[in-house]
């Protein structure tokens, strides 16, 4: 089950990180949101390579 991780801007100028339809974290700067997204991607790729 692969759900897309994405960063979306909000009306107040902050960013929210989503996994599928679930908001994981909100109220971030763009840089913070992109770093969070990247950390999730690294974790997921590590799980895929370690878990087969």
Buried (B, 14 or more C-beta within 10 A) or exposed (E): EEEEBEBEEEEEEBBBBBBEEEEBBBEBEEEBBBEBBEEBEEEBEEEEEEEE
